[in-house]
């Protein structure tokens, strides 16, 4: 017999979220169905019984997958089945992973697989804001060790009113759109975009989200109680050697502190100095003494972390000698790549981005055909992180989840500053290649992209910069240090990675991950203010390089001309099977696109040949022009017949030049006066049942009669 347990969360405005367990996927360690309206998520968790040998980290895998059947659609492509994860699925997986990962016990190393499937979908109810709740609830009803529960919600501000988990149509009107993940007590993760809002407005939205999350965490605890208190499984994944741990600490702590005090600026030299300390310790071990190398590495890492943190808190001086609020040296350059439509180098310390901008047409738009999202995007941003950027000797096997996430953050930071309509007729692709990395490479991407866009002549609304903030805390004594523009080591050894992007007037995007229990409102306020000052400092540096967008596009960049025509002429421009438009593109060396929008045909003509673009524009304008009696046209002789000639006086419009209208003098033989291909002006003298009558003699001086 099924034993089904159900809990309902009231969102306070008539909407509810239902959590159900005990019906589906009962062989998993934990499974729940989360339902809101017609949107349903099935979340399962399975954990290995023991850790693999020599694993000293948390091997967590979170997979969010959307089923096309959930919304009654067939997958695209030849195979007609779901394939590799879309960018959206990867981004949702990352959101859940980042909130769950810090809450597994630090010594728990068994593989854990969390799978969230969208099994029913409502286009208005977005599933990403339910995925974290579903994953946490599945863990809550399992025996997998987990220090939750957590939940995630979306907060949007619409007309100055904050809403929890708004509908898709409501979200289109929002000037704040953030996802917040938290336990009952602490905020763990923030990610989202804003329309240049202040730091206080963002903090208000975060607090609003946390209140809603507290209710969802309480409901999960009640569900656990109803299911029956589940005893978490026992595990022993780590070998310990207290004597070895003490020896490593006693020998290495002060030596590491001495390395830190040298303020070595180069990452490689610092790493070599730390490795030398470890090597010195290993040299103290006698040949006949058996020591577990993995334990030495773990204990050394712990001592290194403690020594670095203690030093920063005590001296307020960082590994590379900077003060806590000091930004690394910055240098920038634009127009580095002469063949690109726009390019920039942004270097901050040992982090460097080479970014390009490519301008394209409607044909270059990205077509998004996901389960929940079907759209077109005319602004694209891609982030690449090759191994050589950190000196690693390994192959580059393509884009990973981290690159998708970092690129999305930079995309969200910049997209609100890209003008639409006639001010920007292009499809824009920005590509950031990280050539060196020592922290904050996604923020370097934002800065380099701003410069590259301005170098390309794109009239962005305002420049955008970004900065990554860090945090070192000692809860025993209540001391802390907020770090601006963090190094890779400070991210790894610290308690927070808080990326903030914005213009001089406000925040446009944020991403925050917390590794500790608790981040007070006061501390977050200080971090945001320090980030604001840092952003403005970086803004000064990039504006010294290029103060505003270039007045014009590069000479080799494509130009776009737009025409708006009556929709009835679209077919005439395209022609049967596309024959007309293909011939016109080939003849004028242009790319022409036509789209019906609001009952009009919107035509874009793109090319680098100015003469060809003018020819194409004139041809289309002529094709859509209504012939007027009495007007003069430049016409071409197409066919000669005994009684005159047929001439094209407008694109695809022919008229008859009768033999009697060729000249005032009598013309016995048309071929004596005209030949095919002749071009001259004629006058439209009549329209009879759709047939056009042309005259050449009407434009010639009338002979004077002899009296």
C-alpha positions as CSV (number, residue, x, y, z in Angstrom):
1,X,0.0,0.0,0.0
2,X,1.1,3.5,-0.8
3,X,1.8,5.8,2.1
4,X,1.7,9.3,0.7
5,X,2.6,12.4,2.7
6,X,1.7,15.9,1.5
7,X,2.4,19.4,2.8
8,X,1.2,22.7,1.3
9,X,2.9,26.0,1.4
10,X,0.7,29.1,1.2
11,X,2.3,32.0,-0.6
12,X,-0.3,34.4,0.8
13,X,-1.9,35.5,-2.4
14,X,-4.1,32.5,-3.3
15,X,-1.2,30.5,-4.8
16,X,0.1,27.4,-3.1
17,X,3.1,25.0,-3.4
18,X,2.5,21.4,-2.7
19,X,5.2,18.8,-1.7
20,X,4.3,15.2,-2.0
21,X,6.4,12.1,-1.2
22,X,5.7,8.4,-1.1
23,X,4.1,8.0,-4.5
24,X,6.9,8.2,-7.2
25,X,10.5,6.9,-7.4
26,X,10.4,5.0,-4.1
27,X,13.6,3.1,-4.7
28,X,15.6,6.3,-4.6
29,X,17.1,7.3,-1.3
30,X,14.7,10.2,-1.3
31,X,12.1,11.5,-3.7
32,X,9.4,14.2,-3.8
33,X,7.1,15.9,-6.3
34,X,6.7,19.6,-6.0
35,X,3.7,21.2,-7.6
36,X,2.6,24.7,-8.2
37,X,-0.4,25.1,-10.5
38,X,0.2,22.8,-13.5
39,X,4.0,22.9,-13.0
40,X,5.4,19.7,-11.4
41,X,9.0,18.8,-10.6
42,X,10.1,15.3,-9.6
43,X,13.3,15.4,-7.5
44,X,15.3,12.4,-6.4
45,X,18.5,11.8,-4.5
46,X,20.7,8.8,-4.5
47,X,24.0,8.5,-2.6
48,X,26.7,5.8,-2.8
49,X,27.1,3.7,0.3
50,X,30.8,4.6,0.6
51,X,33.3,7.0,-0.8
52,X,35.7,6.0,-3.5
53,X,39.4,5.6,-2.4
54,X,41.5,8.7,-2.1
55,X,38.5,11.1,-2.4
56,X,38.7,14.1,-0.1
57,X,36.1,16.3,-1.5
58,X,32.3,16.4,-1.9
59,X,31.4,14.6,-5.2
60,X,28.0,16.2,-5.7
61,X,26.2,16.1,-9.0
62,X,23.0,18.1,-9.6
63,X,21.1,17.5,-12.9
64,X,18.0,19.6,-13.8
65,X,16.3,18.2,-16.9
66,X,13.2,19.3,-18.7
67,X,10.9,16.9,-20.6
68,X,9.3,18.3,-23.7
69,X,6.2,16.1,-23.1
70,X,5.7,18.2,-19.9
71,X,4.3,21.0,-22.0
72,X,3.0,18.9,-24.9
73,X,5.8,19.5,-27.4
74,X,8.1,17.3,-29.6
75,X,11.8,17.9,-29.2
76,X,13.5,19.5,-32.2
77,X,16.2,17.8,-34.3
78,X,16.3,14.6,-36.3
79,X,16.2,12.3,-33.3
80,X,13.1,13.8,-31.7
81,X,14.3,13.1,-28.2
82,X,15.9,15.1,-25.4
83,X,19.7,15.5,-25.8
84,X,22.5,17.4,-24.1
85,X,21.6,19.9,-21.5
86,X,20.6,23.3,-22.7
87,X,22.2,26.4,-21.2
88,X,19.0,27.0,-19.2
89,X,19.1,23.5,-17.7
90,X,22.8,24.0,-16.8
91,X,22.1,27.4,-15.2
92,X,19.3,25.9,-13.0
93,X,21.5,23.0,-12.1
94,X,24.2,25.4,-11.0
95,X,21.8,27.4,-8.9
96,X,20.7,24.3,-6.9
97,X,24.2,23.0,-6.6
98,X,25.6,26.2,-5.2
99,X,22.9,26.2,-2.4
100,X,23.2,22.5,-1.5
101,X,27.0,22.0,-1.6
102,X,28.0,24.0,1.5
103,X,25.5,22.0,3.7
104,X,26.9,18.5,3.3
105,X,29.2,17.5,6.2
106,X,32.8,18.5,5.4
107,X,34.0,14.9,5.9
108,X,31.3,13.3,3.8
109,X,32.8,12.2,0.5
110,X,30.3,9.6,-1.0
111,X,29.0,10.4,-4.4
112,X,25.6,12.1,-4.3
113,X,23.3,12.5,-7.3
114,X,20.5,14.9,-7.2
115,X,18.2,14.8,-10.2
116,X,15.3,17.2,-10.8
117,X,12.9,16.5,-13.7
118,X,10.3,18.9,-15.0
119,X,7.4,16.5,-15.6
120,X,4.5,18.9,-16.1
121,X,4.8,22.6,-17.2
122,X,2.8,25.7,-17.2
123,X,4.2,28.5,-19.4
124,X,3.4,31.1,-16.8
125,X,4.9,29.3,-13.8
126,X,8.6,29.2,-14.0
127,X,10.2,26.0,-12.6
128,X,13.6,27.3,-11.8
129,X,12.4,28.9,-8.5
130,X,11.0,25.6,-7.4
131,X,14.0,23.4,-8.2
132,X,16.0,24.2,-5.0
133,X,13.0,23.5,-2.8
134,X,12.4,20.2,-4.6
135,X,16.0,19.1,-4.2
136,X,16.1,20.0,-0.6
137,X,12.9,18.2,0.2
138,X,14.2,15.0,-1.5
139,X,17.3,15.2,0.7
140,X,15.1,15.9,3.8
141,X,13.1,12.7,3.4
142,X,16.3,10.6,2.7
143,X,18.9,9.2,5.0
144,X,21.7,11.1,3.2
145,X,23.6,13.4,5.7
146,X,22.6,17.0,5.0
147,X,22.6,20.0,7.2
148,X,19.5,21.5,5.6
149,X,16.8,22.1,4.7
150,X,17.2,25.0,2.3
151,X,15.0,26.6,-0.3
152,X,15.3,28.9,-3.2
153,X,12.8,31.6,-4.4
154,X,12.7,34.3,-7.0
155,X,12.0,37.9,-6.0
156,X,10.9,40.4,-8.6
157,X,10.0,44.0,-8.1
158,X,7.2,45.2,-10.3
159,X,5.9,48.8,-10.0
160,X,7.8,49.1,-6.7
161,X,6.1,46.0,-5.3
162,X,8.2,42.9,-4.3
163,X,6.7,39.5,-5.4
164,X,7.7,35.9,-4.6
165,X,7.9,33.6,-7.6
166,X,6.1,35.9,-10.1
167,X,4.6,34.6,-13.3
168,X,6.5,34.7,-16.6
169,X,4.4,37.7,-17.9
170,X,4.9,39.6,-14.7
171,X,8.6,39.1,-14.8
172,X,8.8,41.0,-18.1
173,X,7.9,44.2,-16.2
174,X,10.3,43.7,-13.3
175,X,13.3,46.0,-12.6
176,X,14.7,43.5,-10.0
177,X,14.9,39.8,-10.8
178,X,17.0,37.7,-8.3
179,X,17.1,34.1,-7.1
180,X,17.9,33.7,-3.4
181,X,18.9,30.4,-1.8
182,X,19.0,30.1,2.0
183,X,18.5,28.0,5.1
184,X,16.1,29.1,7.8
185,X,19.0,31.1,9.4
186,X,21.4,32.1,6.6
187,X,21.4,33.3,3.0
188,X,23.7,31.0,1.0
189,X,23.3,32.1,-2.6
190,X,22.1,35.1,-4.7
191,X,22.0,35.5,-8.4
192,X,20.1,37.9,-10.6
193,X,19.8,41.1,-12.6
194,X,18.6,44.6,-11.9
195,X,17.9,47.8,-13.7
196,X,20.5,50.0,-12.0
197,X,19.1,49.7,-8.5
198,X,20.8,50.9,-5.3
199,X,22.5,48.7,-2.8
200,X,19.7,49.3,-0.2
201,X,17.0,48.2,-2.7
202,X,18.8,45.0,-3.4
203,X,19.2,44.2,0.3
204,X,15.5,44.8,0.8
205,X,14.7,42.2,-1.9
206,X,17.1,39.7,-0.3
207,X,15.5,40.1,3.1
208,X,12.0,39.8,1.5
209,X,13.1,36.5,-0.1
210,X,14.6,35.1,3.1
211,X,11.3,35.5,4.9
212,X,9.5,33.4,2.3
213,X,12.3,30.8,2.4
214,X,11.9,30.5,6.2
215,X,8.3,29.3,5.7
216,X,9.4,26.8,3.1
217,X,12.1,25.4,5.3
218,X,9.6,25.1,8.2
219,X,7.3,23.1,6.0
220,X,10.1,20.7,5.0
221,X,10.8,20.1,8.7
222,X,7.1,19.3,9.3
223,X,7.2,16.9,6.3
224,X,10.2,15.1,7.9
225,X,8.3,14.8,11.1
226,X,5.2,13.4,9.4
227,X,7.3,10.9,7.4
228,X,8.9,9.8,10.7
229,X,12.3,10.9,11.9
230,X,14.7,9.5,9.4
231,X,18.0,8.5,10.9
232,X,20.8,9.7,8.7
233,X,23.2,7.1,7.6
234,X,26.5,6.5,9.4
235,X,29.7,7.0,7.5
236,X,33.5,7.1,7.9
237,X,35.1,8.5,4.8
238,X,38.2,10.0,6.3
239,X,41.3,8.4,7.8
240,X,42.7,10.6,10.6
241,X,46.1,10.8,12.1
242,X,46.1,13.3,15.0
243,X,49.9,13.0,15.5
244,X,50.7,13.7,11.8
245,X,48.2,16.6,11.9
246,X,50.0,18.1,14.9
247,X,53.4,17.7,13.2
248,X,52.3,19.4,10.0
249,X,50.8,22.3,12.0
250,X,53.8,22.7,14.2
251,X,56.3,22.6,11.4
252,X,54.4,24.5,8.7
253,X,52.2,27.2,10.3
254,X,54.9,29.8,11.0
255,X,56.8,29.0,7.8
256,X,53.6,29.6,5.8
257,X,52.9,32.8,7.7
258,X,56.5,33.9,6.8
259,X,55.7,33.3,3.1
260,X,52.5,35.3,3.4
261,X,54.4,38.2,5.1
262,X,56.7,38.5,2.0
263,X,53.7,39.7,0.0
264,X,54.7,37.9,-3.2
265,X,52.7,39.4,-6.0
266,X,53.1,36.6,-8.6
267,X,50.8,33.6,-8.2
268,X,53.3,31.0,-9.4
269,X,56.1,32.3,-7.1
270,X,53.7,32.2,-4.2
271,X,52.6,28.7,-5.0
272,X,56.2,27.6,-5.3
273,X,57.0,29.1,-1.9
274,X,54.2,27.2,-0.3
275,X,55.2,24.0,-2.0
276,X,58.7,24.5,-0.7
277,X,57.4,24.6,2.8
278,X,55.6,21.3,2.2
279,X,58.7,19.8,0.7
280,X,60.7,20.9,3.7
281,X,58.3,19.1,6.0
282,X,58.4,15.9,3.9
283,X,62.2,16.0,4.2
284,X,61.8,15.6,7.9
285,X,60.1,12.3,7.5
286,X,62.6,9.4,7.7
287,X,62.8,6.8,4.9
288,X,61.5,4.0,7.1
289,X,58.5,6.0,8.3
290,X,55.2,5.3,6.5
291,X,53.2,8.5,5.9
292,X,49.9,8.8,4.0
293,X,50.7,11.5,1.3
294,X,47.0,12.3,1.0
295,X,46.8,13.1,4.7
296,X,49.8,15.3,4.5
297,X,48.2,17.2,1.6
298,X,45.0,17.6,3.5
299,X,46.6,18.8,6.7
300,X,48.9,21.1,4.9
301,X,46.0,22.7,3.1
302,X,44.2,23.2,6.4
303,X,47.3,24.8,7.9
304,X,47.8,27.0,4.9
305,X,44.2,28.1,5.0
306,X,44.4,29.0,8.7
307,X,47.8,30.8,8.4
308,X,46.6,32.9,5.4
309,X,43.3,33.8,7.1
310,X,45.0,34.7,10.4
311,X,47.5,36.9,8.7
312,X,44.9,38.8,6.7
313,X,42.8,39.4,9.8
314,X,45.8,40.4,11.9
315,X,47.5,42.8,9.4
316,X,44.7,43.7,7.0
317,X,47.2,43.0,4.4
318,X,46.7,40.4,1.7
319,X,48.8,37.8,0.0
320,X,50.0,40.1,-2.7
321,X,50.6,43.1,-0.4
322,X,47.4,45.0,-1.1
323,X,45.1,46.5,1.5
324,X,41.7,45.0,1.9
325,X,40.0,47.6,-0.3
326,X,42.7,48.0,-2.9
327,X,42.2,47.0,-6.5
328,X,45.0,45.4,-8.5
329,X,46.8,47.4,-11.2
330,X,44.7,47.8,-14.4
331,X,45.6,48.3,-18.0
332,X,43.4,48.3,-21.0
333,X,43.6,48.6,-24.8
334,X,41.0,48.8,-27.5
335,X,41.2,48.0,-31.3
336,X,43.9,45.4,-30.7
337,X,42.5,43.1,-33.4
338,X,42.3,45.0,-36.7
339,X,40.0,42.6,-38.5
340,X,37.4,42.3,-35.6
341,X,34.4,44.7,-35.6
342,X,35.4,45.6,-32.0
343,X,38.0,44.4,-29.6
344,X,39.5,45.1,-26.2
345,X,42.0,43.8,-23.7
346,X,41.3,44.2,-20.0
347,X,44.0,43.2,-17.6
348,X,43.7,43.4,-13.8
349,X,46.6,42.0,-12.0
350,X,47.1,38.4,-13.3
351,X,43.6,38.2,-14.8
352,X,43.3,39.1,-18.5
353,X,40.4,39.0,-21.0
354,X,40.7,39.5,-24.7
355,X,37.2,40.2,-25.9
356,X,35.8,40.6,-29.4
357,X,32.5,42.0,-30.8
358,X,31.0,40.7,-34.0
359,X,28.1,42.5,-35.7
360,X,25.5,40.5,-37.7
361,X,22.0,40.5,-39.1
362,X,18.7,38.9,-38.3
363,X,20.0,35.7,-39.8
364,X,22.6,35.5,-37.0
365,X,20.0,35.6,-34.2
366,X,20.1,32.8,-31.7
367,X,17.0,30.7,-31.8
368,X,16.1,29.4,-28.3
369,X,13.9,26.3,-28.5
370,X,13.9,25.0,-25.0
371,X,10.9,23.4,-23.2
372,X,9.9,26.6,-21.3
373,X,11.6,29.2,-23.5
374,X,11.0,29.8,-27.2
375,X,12.5,33.0,-28.3
376,X,15.2,34.8,-30.3
377,X,18.2,36.6,-28.9
378,X,20.0,39.4,-30.7
379,X,22.6,39.9,-28.0
380,X,25.0,37.0,-27.2
381,X,27.9,36.8,-24.8
382,X,30.2,33.8,-24.6
383,X,33.0,33.2,-22.1
384,X,35.9,30.8,-22.7
385,X,38.4,29.6,-20.1
386,X,41.2,27.6,-21.8
387,X,43.6,25.6,-19.5
388,X,46.6,27.7,-20.5
389,X,45.0,30.7,-18.7
390,X,46.2,29.1,-15.5
391,X,49.3,27.4,-16.9
392,X,47.7,23.9,-16.9
393,X,49.0,21.3,-19.3
394,X,45.8,19.6,-20.5
395,X,43.6,19.7,-23.5
396,X,40.6,22.0,-23.9
397,X,37.5,19.9,-24.4
398,X,34.9,22.6,-25.0
399,X,32.6,24.7,-22.8
400,X,31.8,23.5,-19.3
401,X,29.2,24.4,-16.8
402,X,31.4,27.0,-15.2
403,X,31.9,28.8,-18.5
404,X,28.1,28.8,-19.1
405,X,27.5,30.3,-15.7
406,X,30.2,33.0,-15.9
407,X,29.1,34.0,-19.4
408,X,25.5,34.2,-18.3
409,X,26.4,36.5,-15.4
410,X,28.3,38.9,-17.7
411,X,25.4,38.7,-20.2
412,X,22.9,39.7,-17.6
413,X,25.1,42.6,-16.4
414,X,25.3,44.1,-19.9
415,X,22.1,43.2,-21.7
416,X,20.1,46.0,-20.2
417,X,22.6,48.6,-21.5
418,X,22.2,47.4,-25.2
419,X,19.9,49.8,-27.0
420,X,17.2,48.3,-29.2
421,X,15.5,49.4,-32.4
422,X,17.0,51.7,-34.9
423,X,19.8,52.7,-32.5
424,X,21.1,49.2,-32.7
425,X,20.0,47.2,-35.8
426,X,22.6,44.5,-35.3
427,X,22.7,41.0,-33.8
428,X,25.7,41.3,-31.5
429,X,28.0,38.5,-30.4
430,X,30.6,39.2,-27.6
431,X,33.3,36.6,-26.9
432,X,35.6,36.8,-23.9
433,X,38.6,34.6,-24.0
434,X,40.4,34.5,-20.7
435,X,44.1,34.5,-21.4
436,X,45.3,34.7,-17.8
437,X,43.4,34.0,-14.6
438,X,43.9,34.7,-11.0
439,X,40.4,35.5,-9.7
440,X,37.6,37.6,-11.0
441,X,37.7,36.5,-14.7
442,X,33.9,36.9,-15.1
443,X,34.2,40.5,-13.9
444,X,37.1,41.1,-16.3
445,X,34.8,39.9,-19.0
446,X,32.2,42.5,-18.1
447,X,34.8,45.3,-18.2
448,X,36.4,44.0,-21.5
449,X,33.0,43.6,-23.1
450,X,32.1,47.2,-22.3
451,X,35.2,48.5,-23.9
452,X,34.9,46.2,-27.0
453,X,31.3,47.3,-27.5
454,X,32.3,50.9,-27.4
455,X,35.2,50.2,-29.7
456,X,32.7,48.6,-32.2
457,X,30.7,51.8,-32.2
458,X,27.7,50.3,-30.3
459,X,25.9,53.1,-28.5
460,X,25.4,51.4,-25.1
461,X,23.4,53.3,-22.6
462,X,26.1,53.4,-20.0
463,X,29.4,51.6,-19.4
464,X,29.3,48.6,-17.0
465,X,32.0,47.3,-14.7
466,X,32.2,44.5,-12.3
467,X,34.2,43.5,-9.1
468,X,34.4,40.3,-7.1
469,X,34.3,40.7,-3.3
470,X,35.7,38.3,-0.7
471,X,35.4,37.8,3.0
472,X,37.6,36.4,5.8
473,X,36.0,35.9,9.2
474,X,36.9,34.6,12.6
475,X,33.6,33.9,14.4
476,X,35.4,33.1,17.7
477,X,36.5,36.7,18.2
478,X,34.1,38.4,15.8
479,X,36.7,39.9,13.5
480,X,36.4,40.0,9.7
481,X,38.0,41.5,6.6
482,X,36.1,42.4,3.4
483,X,38.3,42.0,0.4
484,X,37.9,43.9,-2.9
485,X,39.0,42.3,-6.2
486,X,39.8,38.9,-4.8
487,X,42.6,36.6,-6.0
488,X,41.9,33.0,-6.8
489,X,43.5,31.9,-3.5
490,X,41.3,34.3,-1.6
491,X,38.2,32.9,-3.2
492,X,39.4,29.3,-2.4
493,X,40.5,30.0,1.2
494,X,37.8,32.6,2.0
495,X,34.2,32.6,3.1
496,X,32.5,34.5,0.3
497,X,32.5,35.2,-3.4
498,X,30.3,38.2,-4.1
499,X,30.3,39.5,-7.7
500,X,28.7,42.9,-8.2
501,X,28.2,44.5,-11.7
502,X,26.8,47.9,-12.4
503,X,27.0,51.4,-13.9
504,X,27.8,54.5,-12.1
505,X,24.1,54.8,-11.2
506,X,23.3,51.3,-9.9
507,X,23.6,47.6,-9.9
508,X,22.8,45.5,-13.0
509,X,23.8,42.0,-11.9
510,X,25.0,40.1,-8.8
511,X,26.2,36.6,-7.9
512,X,27.0,35.6,-4.4
513,X,28.1,32.3,-2.7
514,X,28.5,32.1,1.0
515,X,30.6,29.3,2.6
516,X,29.9,30.2,6.3
517,X,26.9,30.1,8.6
518,X,25.5,33.6,8.7
519,X,26.2,36.9,6.9
520,X,24.7,39.8,8.8
521,X,22.8,42.6,7.2
522,X,25.5,45.0,8.4
523,X,28.3,43.0,6.9
524,X,26.5,42.7,3.5
525,X,25.8,46.4,3.5
526,X,29.5,47.1,4.1
527,X,30.5,44.6,1.3
528,X,28.1,46.3,-1.2
529,X,29.4,49.8,-0.4
530,X,33.0,48.7,-0.7
531,X,32.1,47.0,-4.0
532,X,30.4,50.2,-5.2
533,X,33.6,52.2,-4.6
534,X,35.7,49.6,-6.3
535,X,33.4,49.5,-9.3
536,X,33.7,53.3,-9.7
537,X,37.5,53.1,-9.5
538,X,37.5,50.5,-12.3
539,X,35.1,52.7,-14.3
540,X,37.6,55.5,-14.2
541,X,40.3,53.2,-15.6
542,X,38.3,51.9,-18.5
543,X,37.0,55.4,-19.4
544,X,40.5,56.7,-19.5
545,X,41.1,54.1,-22.3
546,X,37.9,54.9,-24.3
547,X,35.6,57.6,-22.8
548,X,32.5,56.9,-25.0
549,X,31.4,54.7,-27.9
550,X,33.0,55.5,-31.2
551,X,31.0,57.9,-33.5
552,X,30.8,55.3,-36.2
553,X,31.3,51.6,-36.9
554,X,34.6,50.3,-38.3
555,X,35.1,50.6,-42.0
556,X,35.0,46.8,-42.5
557,X,31.9,46.4,-40.2
558,X,28.7,45.6,-42.0
559,X,26.1,48.4,-42.4
560,X,22.4,47.9,-42.1
561,X,19.7,49.9,-43.8
562,X,16.0,49.5,-42.8
563,X,12.9,49.9,-44.9
564,X,9.3,49.5,-43.8
565,X,7.0,48.3,-46.6
566,X,3.4,47.2,-47.0
567,X,3.2,43.5,-46.2
568,X,1.5,42.8,-49.5
569,X,4.9,43.4,-51.2
570,X,6.8,40.8,-49.2
571,X,6.0,38.1,-51.7
572,X,7.1,40.2,-54.6
573,X,10.5,40.9,-53.0
574,X,11.1,37.2,-52.1
575,X,9.8,35.8,-55.4
576,X,8.9,32.3,-56.2
577,X,11.1,30.0,-54.1
578,X,13.2,33.0,-53.1
579,X,14.4,33.6,-56.6
580,X,14.1,37.4,-56.6
581,X,15.7,38.0,-53.2
582,X,18.5,35.6,-53.9
583,X,19.3,37.2,-57.3
584,X,19.2,40.7,-55.7
585,X,21.6,39.6,-52.9
586,X,24.0,38.1,-55.4
587,X,23.9,41.1,-57.7
588,X,24.4,43.7,-54.9
589,X,26.6,41.6,-52.5
590,X,24.2,42.2,-49.6
591,X,22.2,40.1,-47.1
592,X,18.5,41.0,-47.1
593,X,16.0,39.8,-44.5
594,X,12.3,40.5,-44.3
595,X,10.0,39.9,-41.4
596,X,6.3,40.8,-40.9
597,X,5.9,42.8,-37.7
598,X,2.6,44.5,-36.7
599,X,1.2,44.2,-40.2
600,X,4.2,45.8,-41.9
601,X,7.1,44.2,-43.8
602,X,10.3,45.2,-42.0
603,X,13.3,44.9,-44.4
604,X,17.0,44.9,-43.4
605,X,19.7,45.3,-46.0
606,X,23.2,44.5,-44.7
607,X,26.5,44.7,-46.4
608,X,29.9,46.3,-46.6
609,X,29.6,47.6,-50.2
610,X,27.9,51.0,-50.0
611,X,27.1,51.1,-53.7
612,X,25.5,47.6,-53.6
613,X,23.4,48.5,-50.5
614,X,22.1,51.6,-52.3
615,X,21.3,49.6,-55.3
616,X,19.4,47.0,-53.2
617,X,17.6,49.7,-51.3
618,X,16.6,51.5,-54.5
619,X,15.4,48.3,-56.1
620,X,13.2,47.4,-53.1
621,X,11.9,51.0,-52.7
622,X,11.0,50.9,-56.4
623,X,9.4,47.5,-56.2
624,X,7.0,48.8,-53.5
625,X,6.3,52.1,-55.2
626,X,2.9,52.6,-56.7
627,X,3.3,53.9,-60.4
628,X,1.8,57.4,-60.8
629,X,0.6,58.8,-64.1
630,X,2.6,61.8,-65.1
631,X,5.8,60.7,-63.2
632,X,9.1,60.3,-65.0
633,X,11.0,57.0,-64.6
634,X,14.4,55.7,-65.7
635,X,13.5,52.6,-67.7
636,X,15.4,49.7,-69.4
637,X,14.4,48.2,-72.7
638,X,13.6,44.5,-72.0
639,X,11.9,43.3,-75.2
640,X,11.5,44.8,-78.7
641,X,8.4,44.0,-80.6
642,X,7.2,45.3,-84.1
643,X,4.8,47.8,-82.4
644,X,7.2,49.1,-79.8
645,X,9.2,48.0,-76.8
646,X,8.4,46.7,-73.3
647,X,10.4,48.5,-70.7
648,X,11.0,47.9,-67.0
649,X,10.4,51.3,-65.4
650,X,10.1,50.1,-61.8
651,X,11.4,46.7,-60.4
652,X,9.2,43.9,-61.8
653,X,6.9,46.5,-63.5
654,X,6.9,46.7,-67.3
655,X,5.2,49.1,-69.5
656,X,4.7,49.4,-73.3
657,X,6.5,52.1,-75.2
658,X,4.4,52.1,-78.3
659,X,6.2,52.9,-81.6
660,X,4.2,56.1,-81.8
661,X,5.6,57.2,-78.4
662,X,9.2,56.8,-79.3
663,X,9.8,60.0,-81.1
664,X,7.9,62.9,-82.6
665,X,9.2,61.7,-85.9
666,X,7.7,58.6,-87.5
667,X,9.6,55.5,-86.7
668,X,9.3,52.8,-89.3
669,X,11.4,50.2,-87.6
670,X,11.8,50.1,-83.8
671,X,15.2,48.4,-84.0
672,X,16.6,51.4,-85.9
673,X,16.1,53.5,-82.8
674,X,16.2,51.1,-79.8
675,X,18.0,48.0,-78.8
676,X,17.6,45.7,-75.7
677,X,19.4,47.0,-72.7
678,X,19.0,50.7,-73.6
679,X,18.3,52.9,-70.6
680,X,16.6,56.3,-70.8
681,X,13.9,58.3,-69.1
682,X,10.2,57.8,-69.9
683,X,6.9,59.3,-68.7
684,X,4.0,57.2,-67.5
685,X,1.1,58.6,-69.5
686,X,-1.6,56.1,-68.7
687,X,-2.8,53.0,-66.9
688,X,-5.4,50.9,-68.6
689,X,-6.7,47.8,-66.8
690,X,-3.4,47.3,-65.1
691,X,-1.3,47.9,-68.2
692,X,1.1,50.8,-68.2
693,X,1.6,53.1,-71.1
694,X,5.0,54.9,-71.5
695,X,6.1,57.7,-73.6
696,X,9.6,58.9,-74.6
697,X,8.5,61.6,-77.0
698,X,6.6,63.3,-74.2
699,X,10.0,64.2,-72.7
700,X,11.5,65.4,-76.1
701,X,11.1,68.9,-77.4
702,X,8.1,69.1,-79.8
703,X,9.3,70.1,-83.3
704,X,8.2,73.5,-84.6
705,X,5.8,73.1,-87.6
706,X,6.9,74.9,-90.8
707,X,4.3,77.4,-91.9
